[in-house]
Amino acid sequence: MEEQKRQKRIRAEVKIPLVLIHTPFGLKFFDKVAKTRAAKVYADFNTYLMPFITALAVFLIIGSLMVLFANSAAREGVRGVGPQANLLIPGLNPYLPITYGWLGLIITIIIHEAGHGIVARVYNIRVDSTGIVLLGIIPIGAFVNIERDELNKASLKKKSAVLTAGPLNNMILAGASLIALYFLVSTLTPLPTVDTNAPQFGVMVTSVNSGSLAQSIGMHPQSVIQYVNGHQIKSNDELGGALRSSLGKTVDITWKDESGKTITRQATLPPSVEPGKGILGVGVMVLSSDPHAVLERYKGAFGQNPLALLLPPTMQQGAVPYSDLMAPKYTSSIFGSAFAPIANFLFWLWFINFNVGIFNALPIGPLDGGQLYAGLIENRAKSPTLARNANTLLTLAMAAIVIVSLVLPYVIL
């Protein structure tokens, strides 16, 4: 009786530096949905899907490691955006917009935790509370407090279904958002007029490395480099060639800043540079002046390589039709000129859900994947000690791979 009263009231739990606010909100909803036929089918369907999400996560991490090992430009680009770009925290991540970021993150976490709660109730595993996680007064997450003893005593099949439901919900919402984004982009038509204030040629700066030559002359992300010593720049190769031909000399570099103002500064280039290494210390991309080409290229990526669409529009302004730079050049047959906020919202739903889904599927300690694989190892191992050692080894190995992928650009210059 006392336990039931406790569950019906809001209470705070302090786990420095976090504060967990437990509430009864959503518990009746979980029970109601769990009784439906669809919930039972979903619980059975998702039981064996965690390994597929884990395999995708590992594939992407290993793939990024291979690129970073082999490509110095990629390492320089990662250094330019900074380590905070790895955090899904709007306001700290410079490329994650605060409005879209927080809204997308809140929806992502609710969908994730609701999956756990509903499937737990399908199997009559008690859910004690729902709630939000605060860092100080800032909400950074949500949770569903499932009764751990009951979850641990459940069969491996039921435990797998409960733990898989969160990441799988995220992957389903990510896929739905991506499909919706494709249909929205398909409604776009380039406008016949061209913004005369926008740069019509050049290469856009996507990132500026700390302590770089570009930073020293006042260049910022979203600047468009147009001339080096009077030579017009239309591609990345032309920029690299113009700079390499002037090593050891002082050159005039002209660019347009984010407001469209033309700036010319002198820069003294180093006498030499290692092969494949940048000179200015910037990440750049071609600025396309053809809205038709940008739109067709972007639509083509949906069918050819959807994972390429994980690169945020804030990092590739000239290549995304709904970015701040390109959106004024299009109209939508459905949404008119108001399409950009909807497209950006769908993109960040896709981006955040995909990343949260694959990250939680990793076989690391307290993550959903880590808990599932620990249960699988315990079920197969001959002794509890062997199970603990094997699970610890798996967690450490996977954590080491993730850490290496994060620090590699700063270790190998």
C-alpha positions as CSV (number, residue, x, y, z in Angstrom):
1,M,0.0,0.0,0.0
2,E,2.8,2.4,0.9
3,E,4.6,1.5,-2.3
4,Q,1.5,2.3,-4.3
5,K,1.2,5.7,-2.6
6,R,4.9,6.4,-3.3
7,Q,4.4,5.7,-7.0
8,K,1.5,8.1,-7.2
9,R,3.4,11.2,-6.1
10,I,6.2,13.2,-7.7
11,R,9.5,12.9,-5.9
12,A,13.1,13.9,-6.5
13,E,16.2,11.8,-6.4
14,V,19.6,13.4,-6.3
15,K,22.6,11.6,-7.9
16,I,25.2,14.3,-8.0
17,P,25.5,16.1,-10.4
18,L,22.1,14.9,-11.7
19,V,18.6,15.3,-10.3
20,L,16.0,12.6,-11.2
21,I,12.3,13.7,-11.0
22,H,10.1,10.6,-10.6
23,T,6.5,11.0,-11.7
24,P,3.5,8.7,-12.2
25,F,2.7,10.3,-15.6
26,G,2.4,7.8,-18.4
27,L,2.0,4.6,-16.4
28,K,-1.7,4.2,-17.2
29,F,-0.9,4.9,-20.8
30,F,1.7,2.1,-20.8
31,D,-0.8,-0.3,-19.3
32,K,-3.5,0.7,-21.8
33,V,-1.2,0.3,-24.9
34,A,0.4,-2.9,-23.6
35,K,-3.0,-4.6,-23.7
36,T,-3.4,-4.0,-27.4
37,R,-2.7,-6.6,-30.1
38,A,-0.3,-4.3,-31.8
39,A,1.9,-4.0,-28.7
40,K,2.1,-7.7,-28.3
41,V,3.0,-8.2,-32.0
42,Y,5.7,-5.5,-31.7
43,A,7.2,-7.1,-28.6
44,D,7.5,-10.4,-30.4
45,F,8.8,-8.7,-33.5
46,N,11.6,-6.8,-31.9
47,T,13.1,-9.6,-29.8
48,Y,16.0,-10.5,-32.0
49,L,16.7,-7.2,-33.7
50,M,19.2,-5.6,-31.3
51,P,22.2,-7.4,-33.0
52,F,21.3,-5.8,-36.3
53,I,21.3,-2.3,-34.8
54,T,24.6,-3.1,-33.0
55,A,26.2,-4.4,-36.2
56,L,25.3,-1.1,-38.0
57,A,26.7,0.9,-35.1
58,V,30.0,-1.0,-35.1
59,F,30.2,-0.8,-38.9
60,L,29.9,3.0,-38.8
61,I,32.4,3.4,-36.0
62,I,35.0,1.1,-37.7
63,G,34.3,2.9,-41.0
64,S,35.0,6.3,-39.5
65,L,38.2,5.0,-37.9
66,M,39.4,3.8,-41.3
67,V,38.7,7.1,-42.9
68,L,40.4,9.0,-40.1
69,F,43.5,6.8,-40.3
70,A,43.8,7.2,-44.1
71,N,42.7,10.8,-44.6
72,S,44.6,13.7,-43.0
73,A,42.0,16.2,-44.4
74,A,39.3,14.3,-42.5
75,R,41.3,14.5,-39.3
76,E,41.8,18.2,-39.8
77,G,38.1,18.7,-40.4
78,V,37.2,16.9,-37.2
79,R,39.7,19.0,-35.3
80,G,38.1,22.1,-36.8
81,V,34.6,21.3,-35.6
82,G,36.0,20.4,-32.1
83,P,35.2,17.6,-29.7
84,Q,32.0,19.2,-28.6
85,A,30.5,18.3,-32.0
86,N,30.3,14.7,-30.7
87,L,27.8,15.7,-28.0
88,L,24.1,15.6,-28.7
89,I,23.6,18.6,-26.5
90,P,22.1,21.7,-28.1
91,G,24.0,24.8,-27.2
92,L,27.3,22.8,-26.6
93,N,27.4,21.3,-30.0
94,P,28.0,24.2,-32.4
95,Y,26.2,22.5,-35.3
96,L,23.1,21.4,-33.4
97,P,20.5,24.3,-33.4
98,I,19.0,25.0,-30.0
99,T,15.3,25.0,-31.0
100,Y,15.3,22.0,-33.4
101,G,17.9,20.3,-31.2
102,W,16.0,20.4,-27.9
103,L,12.6,19.6,-29.5
104,G,14.1,16.7,-31.4
105,L,16.0,15.4,-28.4
106,I,12.9,15.5,-26.1
107,I,10.8,13.6,-28.7
108,T,13.7,11.1,-29.2
109,I,14.0,10.4,-25.5
110,I,10.2,10.1,-24.9
111,I,9.9,7.7,-27.8
112,H,12.9,5.7,-26.6
113,E,11.7,5.3,-23.0
114,A,8.1,4.7,-24.0
115,G,9.3,1.7,-26.0
116,H,10.9,0.2,-22.9
117,G,7.9,1.0,-20.7
118,I,5.2,-0.4,-23.0
119,V,7.0,-3.7,-23.8
120,A,7.8,-4.2,-20.1
121,R,4.1,-4.0,-19.4
122,V,3.3,-6.4,-22.2
123,Y,5.2,-9.0,-20.2
124,N,3.8,-7.8,-16.8
125,I,7.1,-6.4,-15.7
126,R,6.4,-3.6,-13.3
127,V,7.2,0.0,-14.2
128,D,7.6,2.1,-11.0
129,S,7.8,5.6,-12.5
130,T,8.6,7.9,-15.4
131,G,10.5,11.1,-15.1
132,I,13.1,13.6,-16.4
133,V,16.8,14.0,-15.7
134,L,18.1,17.4,-14.8
135,L,21.6,18.7,-14.8
136,G,21.2,21.5,-12.3
137,I,18.0,23.0,-13.7
138,I,18.6,22.0,-17.3
139,P,16.6,18.9,-18.6
140,I,19.0,16.6,-20.4
141,G,17.0,13.3,-20.6
142,A,14.1,11.2,-19.5
143,F,13.7,7.7,-18.1
144,V,11.3,4.9,-17.4
145,N,12.0,3.3,-14.1
146,I,11.5,-0.5,-14.7
147,E,11.6,-2.8,-11.6
148,R,15.1,-4.2,-12.1
149,D,14.6,-7.4,-10.1
150,E,11.6,-8.4,-12.3
151,L,13.5,-7.5,-15.5
152,N,16.5,-9.5,-14.4
153,K,14.3,-12.5,-13.5
154,A,12.5,-12.4,-16.9
155,S,13.4,-14.8,-19.6
156,L,16.2,-13.8,-22.0
157,K,13.6,-13.4,-24.8
158,K,11.4,-11.0,-22.8
159,K,14.4,-9.1,-21.5
160,S,15.7,-8.7,-25.1
161,A,12.3,-7.4,-26.2
162,V,12.2,-4.8,-23.4
163,L,15.8,-3.6,-24.0
164,T,15.5,-3.6,-27.8
165,A,12.3,-1.5,-27.8
166,G,14.0,1.8,-27.0
167,P,16.7,1.7,-29.8
168,L,14.3,0.2,-32.3
169,N,11.7,2.9,-31.6
170,N,14.4,5.5,-32.4
171,M,15.4,3.7,-35.6
172,I,11.8,3.5,-36.8
173,L,11.2,7.2,-36.1
174,A,14.5,8.0,-37.8
175,G,13.4,6.1,-40.9
176,A,10.0,7.7,-40.9
177,S,11.5,11.2,-40.6
178,L,13.9,10.5,-43.4
179,I,11.1,9.3,-45.7
180,A,9.0,12.4,-44.8
181,L,12.0,14.6,-45.5
182,Y,12.4,13.0,-49.0
183,F,8.8,13.7,-49.9
184,L,9.1,17.3,-48.7
185,V,12.3,17.8,-50.7
186,S,10.5,16.3,-53.7
187,T,8.0,19.1,-53.5
188,L,10.7,21.8,-54.0
189,T,11.1,23.8,-57.1
190,P,14.0,26.3,-57.7
191,L,12.8,29.9,-57.9
192,P,13.5,31.7,-61.2
193,T,15.1,34.7,-59.5
194,V,18.5,34.6,-57.9
195,D,19.5,36.5,-54.8
196,T,22.0,39.0,-56.0
197,N,23.4,39.5,-52.5
198,A,24.4,35.8,-52.2
199,P,27.9,34.7,-53.4
200,Q,27.7,33.2,-56.9
201,F,31.0,31.4,-56.8
202,G,33.7,30.4,-54.3
203,V,34.2,27.7,-51.7
204,M,32.4,27.8,-48.3
205,V,34.2,27.5,-45.1
206,T,32.5,24.8,-43.0
207,S,35.0,24.9,-40.0
208,V,38.0,26.9,-38.8
209,N,40.6,25.1,-36.7
210,S,41.7,26.7,-33.5
211,G,45.1,28.5,-33.8
212,S,44.9,28.2,-37.6
213,L,46.1,30.7,-40.2
214,A,42.4,31.3,-41.2
215,Q,41.5,32.1,-37.6
216,S,44.4,34.6,-37.4
217,I,43.0,36.6,-40.3
218,G,39.4,36.6,-38.9
219,M,37.8,34.0,-41.2
220,H,34.7,32.3,-39.7
221,P,32.5,29.3,-40.7
222,Q,30.1,30.2,-43.5
223,S,32.6,32.6,-45.0
224,V,32.9,32.1,-48.8
225,I,36.5,32.3,-50.1
226,Q,36.4,33.9,-53.6
227,Y,39.9,35.1,-54.5
228,V,43.5,34.3,-53.7
229,N,45.9,37.0,-55.0
230,G,43.2,38.1,-57.5
231,H,42.6,34.5,-58.8
232,Q,39.0,33.5,-58.8
233,I,38.3,30.4,-56.7
234,K,35.5,28.1,-57.9
235,S,36.5,24.7,-56.4
236,N,38.4,23.1,-53.5
237,D,41.2,22.1,-56.0
238,E,41.6,25.7,-57.2
239,L,41.9,27.0,-53.6
240,G,44.5,24.3,-52.8
241,G,46.4,25.0,-56.0
242,A,46.5,28.8,-55.5
243,L,47.7,28.4,-51.9
244,R,50.4,25.7,-52.7
245,S,51.8,27.9,-55.5
246,S,52.3,30.7,-53.1
247,L,53.9,28.9,-50.2
248,G,56.3,31.1,-48.2
249,K,54.7,34.3,-49.7
250,T,52.2,36.8,-48.4
251,V,48.9,36.7,-50.3
252,D,45.7,38.6,-50.4
253,I,42.7,36.4,-49.6
254,T,39.2,37.7,-50.3
255,W,36.0,36.3,-48.9
256,K,32.4,37.2,-48.2
257,D,31.3,36.8,-44.6
258,E,28.0,35.4,-43.4
259,S,26.3,38.8,-43.8
260,G,27.6,39.2,-47.4
261,K,30.3,41.7,-46.6
262,T,33.4,41.4,-48.8
263,I,36.7,41.2,-46.7
264,T,40.3,41.1,-48.0
265,R,43.1,40.2,-45.6
266,Q,46.8,39.5,-46.1
267,A,48.1,36.1,-44.9
268,T,51.7,34.9,-44.9
269,L,51.7,31.2,-45.9
270,P,54.1,28.7,-44.4
271,P,57.2,27.8,-46.5
272,S,56.1,24.2,-46.8
273,V,53.3,21.9,-45.9
274,E,53.0,18.1,-45.5
275,P,51.2,16.2,-48.4
276,G,47.5,16.1,-47.8
277,K,47.6,18.6,-45.0
278,G,45.7,21.9,-45.2
279,I,47.3,25.3,-45.3
280,L,44.6,27.7,-44.0
281,G,43.3,25.2,-41.4
282,V,39.8,25.2,-42.6
283,G,37.2,22.7,-43.8
284,V,35.7,23.8,-47.2
285,M,33.0,22.7,-49.6
286,V,32.1,23.9,-53.1
287,L,29.5,26.7,-53.2
288,S,27.0,25.7,-55.9
289,S,25.3,28.6,-57.6
290,D,22.9,26.3,-59.4
291,P,19.8,25.5,-57.2
292,H,18.7,22.8,-59.7
293,A,22.0,20.9,-59.3
294,V,21.9,21.2,-55.5
295,L,18.3,19.9,-55.4
296,E,18.9,16.9,-57.7
297,R,22.2,15.9,-56.0
298,Y,20.4,16.0,-52.6
299,K,17.4,14.0,-53.8
300,G,19.8,11.4,-55.3
301,A,21.5,10.8,-52.0
302,F,18.3,9.3,-50.5
303,G,18.5,6.4,-52.9
304,Q,22.3,6.1,-53.3
305,N,23.6,6.6,-49.8
306,P,21.2,7.7,-47.1
307,L,23.9,7.7,-44.4
308,A,25.5,10.6,-46.3
309,L,22.5,12.6,-45.2
310,L,23.7,12.5,-41.6
311,L,26.0,15.4,-42.3
312,P,24.0,18.4,-40.8
313,P,22.8,21.2,-43.0
314,T,24.6,23.6,-40.6
315,M,27.9,22.0,-41.8
316,Q,27.2,21.9,-45.6
317,Q,25.1,25.0,-46.2
318,G,25.7,25.1,-50.0
319,A,24.7,21.5,-50.5
320,V,21.3,21.3,-48.7
321,P,18.3,22.9,-50.3
322,Y,16.6,23.7,-46.9
323,S,19.8,25.2,-45.3
324,D,19.8,28.9,-44.3
325,L,21.9,29.7,-47.4
326,M,19.9,27.7,-50.0
327,A,16.3,27.8,-48.7
328,P,15.5,31.3,-50.2
329,K,16.2,29.8,-53.6
330,Y,13.2,27.3,-53.5
331,T,9.5,27.1,-53.0
332,S,7.4,24.1,-52.1
333,S,4.3,23.1,-54.0
334,I,2.7,22.2,-50.6
335,F,4.3,24.5,-48.0
336,G,5.4,27.5,-50.2
337,S,8.2,29.4,-48.7
338,A,7.5,28.0,-45.2
339,F,9.1,24.6,-46.0
340,A,12.5,25.2,-44.4
341,P,11.5,24.9,-40.7
342,I,9.6,21.7,-41.4
343,A,12.5,20.2,-43.4
344,N,15.0,21.1,-40.7
345,F,12.8,19.6,-38.0
346,L,12.5,16.4,-39.9
347,F,16.2,16.3,-40.5
348,W,17.1,16.7,-36.8
349,L,14.5,14.1,-35.9
350,W,16.2,11.7,-38.3
351,F,19.7,12.7,-37.1
352,I,19.1,12.6,-33.4
353,N,17.0,9.4,-33.4
354,F,19.5,7.5,-35.6
355,N,22.4,8.5,-33.4
356,V,20.6,7.7,-30.1
357,G,19.4,4.4,-31.5
358,I,22.8,3.1,-32.6
359,F,24.6,4.4,-29.6
360,N,22.3,2.7,-27.1
361,A,22.7,-0.6,-29.1
362,L,26.5,-0.7,-28.4
363,P,27.6,-3.5,-26.0
364,I,28.8,-1.1,-23.3
365,G,27.9,-1.5,-19.7
366,P,24.7,0.3,-18.7
367,L,23.5,0.9,-22.3
368,D,20.6,-1.1,-23.6
369,G,22.9,-3.2,-25.8
370,G,25.3,-3.7,-22.9
371,Q,22.6,-5.0,-20.6
372,L,21.2,-7.3,-23.3
373,Y,24.6,-8.8,-24.2
374,A,25.5,-9.2,-20.5
375,G,22.3,-11.2,-20.1
376,L,23.1,-13.3,-23.1
377,I,26.7,-14.0,-21.8
378,E,25.3,-14.8,-18.4
379,N,22.9,-17.3,-20.0
380,R,25.6,-19.0,-21.9
381,A,28.6,-18.9,-19.5
382,K,29.4,-21.8,-17.3
383,S,30.0,-19.7,-14.2
384,P,29.0,-16.2,-12.9
385,T,32.7,-15.2,-12.7
386,L,33.3,-16.1,-16.3
387,A,30.2,-14.2,-17.3
388,R,31.3,-11.1,-15.4
389,N,34.8,-11.2,-16.9
390,A,33.5,-11.7,-20.4
391,N,31.0,-8.9,-20.1
392,T,33.7,-6.6,-18.7
393,L,36.1,-7.5,-21.5
394,L,33.4,-6.8,-24.1
395,T,32.5,-3.4,-22.6
396,L,36.1,-2.3,-22.3
397,A,36.9,-3.4,-25.9
398,M,33.9,-1.5,-27.3
399,A,34.5,1.5,-25.2
400,A,38.1,1.6,-26.3
401,I,37.1,1.6,-30.0
402,V,34.7,4.5,-29.4
403,I,37.3,6.4,-27.5
404,V,40.0,5.9,-30.2
405,S,37.5,7.1,-32.8
406,L,37.1,10.3,-30.8
407,V,40.7,11.1,-29.9
408,L,42.4,9.8,-33.1
409,P,42.2,13.2,-35.0
410,Y,44.0,14.8,-32.1
411,V,46.7,12.2,-31.7
412,I,47.6,11.8,-35.4
413,L,48.1,15.2,-37.0
